[in-house]
Amino acid sequence: MLAVGSLLGLIVLGLAWELWLAPIRPGGSWLALKVLPLCLPLAGLLKNRMYTYRWVSLMVWLYFTEGAVRAYSDKAPGNCLALVEVALCLSLFAACALHVRWRLKNPIKEG
């Protein structure tokens, strides 16, 4: 559930950030489209698919990098929002890594 919550948090944060809270251009920017790739794994995480947890744990580093760069280069409130993005990325990665580790240790027996 932490992974799903973190992913939803990243989606909401990305939309709010680029459309209302601190857009690059007044009135919002096309950078809000960056959340579209985050919507793709949502169904796989909800269905508990191991493959989805694995590739999300790699994809999240792109958003972490964006957050880290913008935390140091943006002015307030953008830099604070970037730090929230970094925290959400770290929690998503940790949740995915722990889930994969737990599933490898305790495989689901079918049939």
Backbone as CSV, one residue per row, in Angstrom:
resi,resn,N_x,N_y,N_z,CA_x,CA_y,CA_z,C_x,C_y,C_z
1,MET,0.806,-1.197,0.000,0.000,0.000,0.000,0.849,1.261,0.000
2,LEU,2.031,1.180,0.615,2.921,2.341,0.621,3.338,2.698,-0.801
3,ALA,3.576,1.687,-1.617,3.971,1.947,-3.000,2.853,2.647,-3.757
4,VAL,1.638,2.170,-3.611,0.493,2.783,-4.296,0.279,4.205,-3.788
5,GLY,0.361,4.390,-2.490,0.201,5.731,-1.916,1.265,6.701,-2.382
6,SER,2.507,6.235,-2.429,3.597,7.092,-2.896,3.426,7.436,-4.368
7,LEU,3.014,6.456,-5.156,2.800,6.695,-6.582,1.667,7.694,-6.792
8,LEU,0.566,7.516,-6.085,-0.539,8.477,-6.190,-0.100,9.865,-5.716
9,GLY,0.717,9.902,-4.671,1.245,11.173,-4.192,2.093,11.871,-5.242
10,LEU,2.921,11.107,-5.951,3.737,11.690,-7.022,2.869,12.220,-8.162
11,ILE,1.811,11.498,-8.486,0.915,11.945,-9.558,0.222,13.246,-9.165
12,VAL,-0.341,13.278,-7.973,-1.051,14.477,-7.509,-0.077,15.646,-7.379
13,LEU,1.085,15.400,-6.800,2.079,16.457,-6.640,2.510,17.004,-7.990
14,GLY,2.792,16.117,-8.945,3.232,16.572,-10.267,2.198,17.436,-10.960
15,LEU,0.950,17.034,-10.889,-0.114,17.833,-11.503,-0.298,19.171,-10.795
16,ALA,-0.398,19.127,-9.472,-0.597,20.368,-8.715,0.579,21.324,-8.884
17,TRP,1.770,20.786,-8.882,2.978,21.593,-8.997,3.013,22.330,-10.329
18,GLU,2.810,21.608,-11.409,2.961,22.203,-12.731,1.743,22.974,-13.216
19,LEU,0.595,22.768,-12.581,-0.601,23.483,-13.018,-0.991,24.640,-12.109
20,TRP,-0.771,24.520,-10.766,-1.249,25.554,-9.864,-0.217,26.079,-8.880
21,LEU,0.527,25.199,-8.235,1.360,25.628,-7.106,2.583,26.446,-7.507
22,ALA,3.350,25.949,-8.461,4.564,26.663,-8.892,4.903,26.313,-10.335
23,PRO,4.018,26.641,-11.279,4.294,26.286,-12.677,5.459,27.091,-13.236
24,ILE,6.100,26.539,-14.238,7.213,27.233,-14.888,6.705,28.495,-15.586
25,ARG,5.524,28.377,-16.189,4.889,29.528,-16.840,3.585,29.837,-16.115
26,PRO,3.219,31.110,-16.035,1.927,31.441,-15.400,0.768,30.742,-16.112
27,GLY,-0.135,30.199,-15.341,-1.281,29.504,-15.911,-1.055,28.020,-16.140
28,GLY,0.108,27.523,-15.812,0.405,26.093,-15.979,1.324,25.836,-17.153
29,SER,1.859,24.646,-17.207,2.782,24.304,-18.293,2.533,22.877,-18.753
30,TRP,3.051,22.603,-19.926,2.940,21.259,-20.498,3.777,20.252,-19.719
31,LEU,4.616,20.727,-18.823,5.441,19.833,-18.014,4.573,18.945,-17.110
32,ALA,3.303,19.291,-16.972,2.378,18.456,-16.195,2.212,17.078,-16.826
33,LEU,2.537,16.960,-18.102,2.435,15.666,-18.776,3.450,14.655,-18.254
34,LYS,4.393,15.115,-17.445,5.391,14.195,-16.887,4.762,13.142,-15.984
35,VAL,3.533,13.358,-15.539,2.879,12.382,-14.670,2.266,11.222,-15.448
36,LEU,2.138,11.342,-16.756,1.527,10.252,-17.532,2.247,8.917,-17.380
37,PRO,3.593,8.883,-17.431,4.257,7.581,-17.212,4.000,7.003,-15.821
38,LEU,3.698,7.860,-14.858,3.410,7.373,-13.506,2.046,6.694,-13.427
39,CYS,1.158,7.012,-14.355,-0.178,6.405,-14.347,-0.144,4.965,-14.867
40,LEU,0.834,4.643,-15.699,0.908,3.313,-16.293,1.051,2.181,-15.277
41,PRO,1.927,2.293,-14.278,2.100,1.153,-13.365,1.042,1.032,-12.279
42,LEU,0.115,1.963,-12.207,-0.848,1.945,-11.119,-1.659,0.647,-11.066
43,ALA,-2.137,0.196,-12.211,-2.926,-1.046,-12.243,-2.076,-2.249,-11.827
44,GLY,-0.831,-2.306,-12.274,0.050,-3.419,-11.924,0.371,-3.461,-10.436
45,LEU,0.547,-2.280,-9.834,0.797,-2.251,-8.387,-0.446,-2.686,-7.616
46,LEU,-1.611,-2.256,-8.083,-2.846,-2.650,-7.410,-3.107,-4.150,-7.536
47,LYS,-2.643,-4.760,-8.641,-2.809,-6.200,-8.842,-1.639,-6.997,-8.262
48,ASN,-0.704,-6.286,-7.627,0.421,-6.934,-6.944,1.349,-7.682,-7.904
49,ARG,1.585,-7.155,-9.066,2.438,-7.810,-10.060,3.905,-7.516,-9.778
50,MET,4.663,-8.577,-9.628,6.082,-8.467,-9.294,6.852,-7.674,-10.348
51,TYR,6.572,-7.944,-11.613,7.270,-7.260,-12.706,7.080,-5.751,-12.607
52,THR,5.877,-5.315,-12.271,5.607,-3.881,-12.159,6.415,-3.269,-11.019
53,TYR,6.453,-3.946,-9.893,7.247,-3.435,-8.765,8.717,-3.290,-9.158
54,ARG,9.205,-4.231,-9.942,10.615,-4.178,-10.332,10.914,-2.992,-11.236
55,TRP,10.098,-2.774,-12.280,10.447,-1.689,-13.195,10.094,-0.320,-12.633
56,VAL,9.112,-0.252,-11.738,8.822,1.031,-11.092,9.981,1.451,-10.207
57,SER,10.630,0.471,-9.570,11.771,0.803,-8.711,12.936,1.382,-9.515
58,LEU,12.960,1.121,-10.810,13.984,1.727,-11.674,13.512,3.062,-12.245
59,MET,12.249,3.128,-12.656,11.712,4.344,-13.255,11.678,5.511,-12.269
60,VAL,11.468,5.217,-11.005,11.306,6.271,-10.009,12.559,7.145,-9.889
61,TRP,13.705,6.621,-10.278,14.942,7.405,-10.174,14.971,8.587,-11.135
62,LEU,14.205,8.523,-12.223,14.097,9.685,-13.121,13.418,10.844,-12.391
63,TYR,12.377,10.535,-11.656,11.655,11.565,-10.905,12.468,12.042,-9.706
64,PHE,13.219,11.130,-9.102,14.113,11.519,-8.009,15.146,12.526,-8.507
65,THR,15.715,12.252,-9.678,16.724,13.147,-10.252,16.125,14.512,-10.539
66,GLU,14.934,14.531,-11.111,14.276,15.816,-11.369,14.079,16.585,-10.064
67,GLY,13.606,15.898,-9.039,13.387,16.546,-7.755,14.666,17.069,-7.133
68,ALA,15.729,16.284,-7.221,17.004,16.716,-6.647,17.550,17.945,-7.378
69,VAL,17.460,17.945,-8.689,17.956,19.086,-9.465,17.127,20.333,-9.178
70,ARG,15.806,20.179,-9.180,14.949,21.342,-8.960,14.978,21.827,-7.517
71,ALA,15.333,20.963,-6.582,15.451,21.389,-5.185,16.574,22.404,-5.028
72,TYR,17.611,22.273,-5.845,18.744,23.195,-5.754,18.675,24.337,-6.749
73,SER,17.865,24.212,-7.782,17.859,25.255,-8.808,16.615,26.140,-8.789
74,ASP,15.505,25.655,-8.247,14.268,26.448,-8.201,14.253,27.376,-7.002
75,LYS,13.383,28.380,-7.102,13.110,29.257,-5.963,11.895,28.707,-5.232
76,ALA,11.652,29.223,-4.040,10.472,28.803,-3.272,9.224,29.203,-4.052
77,PRO,8.182,28.446,-4.068,7.933,27.192,-3.377,8.369,25.968,-4.177
78,GLY,8.907,26.178,-5.377,9.315,25.066,-6.229,10.335,24.153,-5.582
79,ASN,11.283,24.747,-4.862,12.317,23.903,-4.243,11.743,23.054,-3.108
80,CYS,10.755,23.565,-2.391,10.113,22.770,-1.332,9.293,21.634,-1.940
81,LEU,8.612,21.916,-3.033,7.854,20.871,-3.718,8.795,19.800,-4.259
82,ALA,9.972,20.214,-4.711,10.958,19.257,-5.205,11.435,18.340,-4.086
83,LEU,11.591,18.877,-2.886,11.997,18.039,-1.753,10.904,17.037,-1.389
84,VAL,9.651,17.434,-1.533,8.543,16.504,-1.303,8.586,15.401,-2.361
85,GLU,8.889,15.790,-3.604,9.006,14.795,-4.675,10.122,13.798,-4.373
86,VAL,11.239,14.289,-3.892,12.356,13.405,-3.528,11.932,12.438,-2.431
87,ALA,11.235,12.936,-1.416,10.787,12.070,-0.322,9.806,11.008,-0.819
88,LEU,8.882,11.397,-1.691,7.933,10.427,-2.247,8.643,9.377,-3.097
89,CYS,9.639,9.806,-3.849,10.410,8.861,-4.671,11.155,7.861,-3.796
90,LEU,11.753,8.342,-2.729,12.480,7.439,-1.829,11.530,6.448,-1.162
91,SER,10.355,6.918,-0.767,9.410,5.984,-0.145,8.873,4.984,-1.165
92,LEU,8.660,5.414,-2.404,8.210,4.492,-3.446,9.280,3.447,-3.742
93,PHE,10.525,3.880,-3.848,11.605,2.924,-4.096,11.724,1.925,-2.957
94,ALA,11.707,2.425,-1.728,11.828,1.527,-0.566,10.674,0.531,-0.524
95,ALA,9.460,0.999,-0.800,8.304,0.103,-0.790,8.425,-0.963,-1.873
96,CYS,8.865,-0.572,-3.058,9.026,-1.542,-4.150,10.126,-2.544,-3.817
97,ALA,11.247,-2.054,-3.320,12.363,-2.946,-2.991,11.975,-3.928,-1.896
98,LEU,11.287,-3.450,-0.878,10.869,-4.338,0.206,9.835,-5.351,-0.273
99,HIS,8.939,-4.921,-1.147,7.939,-5.837,-1.684,8.595,-6.948,-2.506
100,VAL,9.512,-6.573,-3.375,10.204,-7.567,-4.206,11.001,-8.521,-3.320
101,ARG,11.686,-7.977,-2.348,12.470,-8.824,-1.437,11.574,-9.796,-0.680
102,TRP,10.436,-9.306,-0.172,9.515,-10.158,0.554,8.942,-11.244,-0.346
103,ARG,8.581,-10.879,-1.581,8.004,-11.862,-2.507,9.022,-12.917,-2.913
104,LEU,10.287,-12.551,-3.042,11.323,-13.535,-3.389,11.581,-14.473,-2.219
105,LYS,11.445,-13.950,-1.018,11.668,-14.766,0.166,10.474,-15.680,0.446
106,ASN,9.264,-15.214,0.126,8.027,-15.950,0.384,7.227,-16.073,-0.912
107,PRO,7.642,-16.961,-1.802,6.918,-17.071,-3.068,5.476,-17.526,-2.843
108,ILE,4.611,-16.993,-3.685,3.196,-17.355,-3.612,3.015,-18.716,-4.274
109,LYS,2.455,-19.644,-3.519,2.231,-20.980,-4.048,0.881,-21.024,-4.724
110,GLU,0.894,-21.412,-5.985,-0.355,-21.470,-6.755,-0.874,-22.907,-6.799
111,GLY,-2.202,-23.032,-6.871,-2.847,-24.320,-7.054,-2.902,-25.079,-5.819
